[in-house]
Amino acid sequence: AGGHTTEILRLLSCLSESYSPRHYVLAESDKMSEAKIRSFERKRAETFSESQFSLDRIPRSREVRQSWISSVVTTLYSILYSLPLTYKRKPDLILCNGPGTCVPVCLSAFLLGILRIKRTIIVYVESICRVETLSLSGKILYYFSDYFIVQWPDLKKKYPKSVYLGRIV
């Protein structure tokens, strides 16, 4: 817990204040990430006085070591929970990096685009630790993201739609 949060906060630290407000989506059971986000945002507010953010929680789509069969049910539940949140927030951009929590949110945003309610750009950044294969989230979102960024050249070779930028976190 917290590794994906650390990576995404490193990415966010490079973005200008025009990416505001920021809406963070965490799993209900994630206890570590909220403190990291609040600390990051406090530090960011020292530079950008108009800094705005919010935190939302959704049911975790898949727990570590959860069976594949039961994870289908929990993921569907999480998608149903994410739909009203995504509709309410209507994000212009979703920047995500791999935890299972991002899948329901991205699929909800993708659905809103199909229904012509709101077109959201989905940028998925595969974790730096994924050297030879994609994470499960990556395998799913490879087909739904607008930009799919990998940090290792071997992944670019295996997944031609991806964009290789080198190490970015």
MIMI-51958 format. One record per residue (C-alpha): x negated, y negated, z. Coordinates in pm, 1 decimal. Each point is the difference from the previous one (the first is absolute). Layout:
<u=X, v=Y, w=Z>
...
***
This chain:
<u=0.0, v=0.0, w=0.0>
<u=-119.9, v=-347.6, w=-83.2>
<u=-242.5, v=82.3, w=-283.4>
<u=238.9, v=-103.0, w=-274.4>
<u=89.8, v=-311.1, w=197.9>
<u=-365.5, v=-99.7, w=26.7>
<u=-44.9, v=45.4, w=-375.7>
<u=309.7, v=-202.2, w=-92.5>
<u=-97.2, v=-281.2, w=236.4>
<u=-342.1, v=-17.4, w=-164.7>
<u=175.5, v=-41.3, w=-333.7>
<u=234.7, v=-264.1, w=138.8>
<u=-288.8, v=-198.3, w=143.9>
<u=-108.1, v=-74.1, w=-358.3>
<u=338.8, v=-135.5, w=-108.8>
<u=93.0, v=-365.1, w=-3.1>
<u=279.6, v=-149.0, w=206.0>
<u=221.8, v=0.2, w=-309.7>
<u=70.7, v=363.9, w=94.9>
<u=234.6, v=-108.3, w=273.8>
<u=211.5, v=90.6, w=177.1>
<u=-138.1, v=351.5, w=48.4>
<u=235.5, v=277.1, w=106.7>
<u=-164.1, v=301.2, w=155.6>
<u=181.5, v=332.9, w=6.4>
<u=-110.1, v=251.9, w=261.4>
<u=118.3, v=341.6, w=103.4>
<u=207.9, v=-1.6, w=317.1>
<u=-246.9, v=233.8, w=165.7>
<u=-307.9, v=-209.3, w=-92.2>
<u=-121.0, v=-160.6, w=322.0>
<u=-346.5, v=-119.0, w=-106.5>
<u=68.8, v=-198.2, w=-315.2>
<u=220.3, v=-268.5, w=150.0>
<u=-276.9, v=-120.4, w=232.2>
<u=-249.3, v=-7.3, w=-289.7>
<u=241.2, v=-197.7, w=-217.4>
<u=82.0, v=-251.5, w=272.7>
<u=-371.4, v=-52.0, w=68.4>
<u=-69.6, v=-46.5, w=-371.9>
<u=284.8, v=-248.5, w=-36.2>
<u=-110.3, v=-199.5, w=308.5>
<u=-346.2, v=-35.0, w=-151.5>
<u=148.3, v=-88.9, w=-339.5>
<u=217.1, v=-271.7, w=161.0>
<u=-319.3, v=-175.1, w=114.2>
<u=-83.4, v=-60.4, w=-367.5>
<u=348.3, v=-20.8, w=-148.9>
<u=229.2, v=-187.9, w=236.6>
<u=312.5, v=82.6, w=-202.1>
<u=-68.4, v=373.7, w=14.8>
<u=321.7, v=202.2, w=16.2>
<u=53.2, v=372.0, w=46.7>
<u=251.2, v=251.4, w=125.3>
<u=-9.3, v=360.6, w=113.8>
<u=260.6, v=259.1, w=-91.6>
<u=12.4, v=363.0, w=104.6>
<u=141.5, v=295.8, w=-186.6>
<u=20.3, v=370.4, w=83.9>
<u=-319.7, v=183.9, w=-89.0>
<u=49.6, v=192.3, w=-321.6>
<u=-244.6, v=276.4, w=91.1>
<u=-185.9, v=82.7, w=317.9>
<u=-344.9, v=157.6, w=-7.2>
<u=32.0, v=378.4, w=-48.7>
<u=373.6, v=-25.0, w=-66.7>
<u=127.8, v=270.5, w=-234.4>
<u=63.9, v=-96.7, w=-362.7>
<u=364.5, v=106.3, w=15.3>
<u=85.2, v=-207.2, w=305.1>
<u=-202.5, v=-294.9, w=-132.8>
<u=237.0, v=-22.3, w=-299.1>
<u=288.8, v=-59.6, w=240.8>
<u=-188.0, v=-252.0, w=214.6>
<u=-124.6, v=-184.0, w=-309.3>
<u=353.2, v=-26.9, w=-139.3>
<u=114.7, v=-134.3, w=335.7>
<u=-283.9, v=-251.8, w=-2.8>
<u=90.7, v=-109.1, w=-355.0>
<u=361.7, v=-55.5, w=105.9>
<u=-125.9, v=-205.7, w=293.4>
<u=-239.0, v=-195.8, w=-227.4>
<u=258.7, v=-97.1, w=-260.9>
<u=181.2, v=-266.3, w=206.8>
<u=-334.0, v=-131.3, w=128.7>
<u=-141.7, v=-30.8, w=-350.8>
<u=323.8, v=-158.2, w=-120.0>
<u=-10.5, v=-250.1, w=287.8>
<u=-367.4, v=-94.0, w=-48.3>
<u=1.8, v=15.3, w=-383.6>
<u=-380.8, v=-2.8, w=-20.3>
<u=-179.1, v=-136.5, w=-304.9>
<u=-295.3, v=228.4, w=64.7>
<u=-62.1, v=313.9, w=202.4>
<u=-363.8, v=66.3, w=81.3>
<u=-47.1, v=342.3, w=153.6>
<u=-279.7, v=244.5, w=58.8>
<u=112.4, v=346.1, w=81.8>
<u=186.2, v=70.5, w=319.5>
<u=319.9, v=196.8, w=-56.2>
<u=198.4, v=-301.0, w=116.7>
<u=-74.7, v=-178.2, w=-326.1>
<u=172.3, v=262.2, w=-217.8>
<u=361.1, v=-68.3, w=111.6>
<u=-54.8, v=-377.0, w=-17.7>
<u=-149.4, v=18.7, w=-350.0>
<u=269.6, v=236.6, w=-125.0>
<u=266.3, v=-232.1, w=143.0>
<u=-157.3, v=-298.0, w=-178.1>
<u=-27.8, v=202.7, w=-321.2>
<u=371.5, v=83.7, w=26.2>
<u=89.1, v=-367.5, w=48.1>
<u=-192.2, v=-70.6, w=-320.7>
<u=187.2, v=271.4, w=-190.2>
<u=328.9, v=-148.9, w=122.3>
<u=-122.0, v=-345.2, w=-112.4>
<u=46.1, v=-139.0, w=350.4>
<u=-363.6, v=-97.6, w=53.5>
<u=-314.8, v=84.0, w=-193.4>
<u=-289.7, v=63.7, w=239.1>
<u=-360.6, v=48.3, w=-104.7>
<u=-142.8, v=306.2, w=175.5>
<u=-375.9, v=10.7, w=51.4>
<u=-131.7, v=320.9, w=150.3>
<u=-359.5, v=17.6, w=122.5>
<u=-121.1, v=352.6, w=64.6>
<u=-198.4, v=30.4, w=319.7>
<u=-379.3, v=-21.0, w=-19.7>
<u=-18.5, v=346.5, w=156.2>
<u=175.4, v=156.7, w=-301.7>
<u=-301.2, v=86.2, w=-213.8>
<u=109.3, v=296.9, w=-214.7>
<u=375.7, v=36.6, w=41.3>
<u=291.7, v=-230.4, w=64.1>
<u=190.3, v=-7.6, w=325.7>
<u=357.0, v=130.5, w=-6.2>
<u=125.4, v=-360.2, w=-3.6>
<u=-234.4, v=-71.8, w=-289.7>
<u=121.8, v=302.2, w=-194.7>
<u=356.9, v=-127.8, w=33.1>
<u=-59.7, v=-371.6, w=-52.5>
<u=-233.0, v=51.8, w=-296.9>
<u=318.6, v=22.3, w=-206.9>
<u=187.7, v=-290.7, w=160.4>
<u=-263.5, v=-266.9, w=59.7>
<u=-76.8, v=-285.5, w=-236.4>
<u=-366.1, v=4.5, w=97.2>
<u=-170.0, v=306.1, w=143.5>
<u=-346.9, v=-79.9, w=132.4>
<u=-263.1, v=261.5, w=80.9>
<u=-335.9, v=-60.6, w=162.4>
<u=-200.1, v=286.1, w=-151.8>
<u=-87.3, v=53.3, w=-368.9>
<u=86.7, v=373.0, w=9.0>
<u=361.0, v=-85.1, w=86.1>
<u=18.3, v=-239.5, w=-294.4>
<u=-108.7, v=284.3, w=-227.8>
<u=270.1, v=231.6, w=137.0>
<u=275.4, v=-262.8, w=6.0>
<u=-21.1, v=-216.6, w=-313.4>
<u=278.8, v=-240.2, w=104.8>
<u=-207.1, v=-100.6, w=302.5>
<u=-221.1, v=-304.7, w=22.1>
<u=-349.6, v=44.9, w=138.2>
<u=-135.8, v=-310.8, w=171.7>
<u=-271.7, v=160.1, w=207.3>
<u=13.3, v=-21.2, w=375.5>
<u=245.2, v=-272.1, w=99.3>
<u=44.5, v=71.4, w=372.4>
***
